[in-house]
Amino acid sequence: MRRLLVILFLFGSLSATFASDAISGRVVKVLPLLLDLQSRDAVSPSLYDRDAYQVYLRQHTNEISAIRFDVLWKASDAKGAKLKLRVELRGIGAGGLPRQTTLEQSVTPGFFRRWTSLTLGGADYKNSGELVAWRATLWSDDQLLGEQKSFLW
């Protein structure tokens, strides 16, 4: 009986060792924020003021210079792994034609969750048209670790 328990314990510890080698990750939260001509998303640090200023910018589109995506992500067991954060955008450009834009950034995993910002600005923002949908994904080489997408994606 004792040998059986020892053997089961050894197999359990070996399987736990091999299972921990798999990289896991996820995208926790995505905040798409419009930026004004001074690259601000709010005029004061208050969250209420930020939300009110975002409504103002949506109504006054000539004062928008860029859009920034703040992405909160987490990866486990990813020491030394090459991770990539990608935000894909779908919009409607001039003449009602669909446009798709991709933003990518290499990221390094840490012990805790991390915020990463990806910005689309300048001529690229103007050419992308009106934003309709977005999707944020976390990749390890060619393996999708996690994603979060807008309602219309």
Buried (B, 14 or more C-beta within 10 A) or exposed (E): EEEEEEEEEEEEEEEEEEEEEEBEBBBBEBBBBBBBEEEBBBEEEEEEEBEBBBEEBEEEEEEBBBBBBBBBBBBBEBEEBEBBBBBBBBBBBEEEEEBEBEBEBEBEBEEEEBEBEBBBBEEEBBEBBEBBBBBBBBBBEEEEBBBBBBEEE
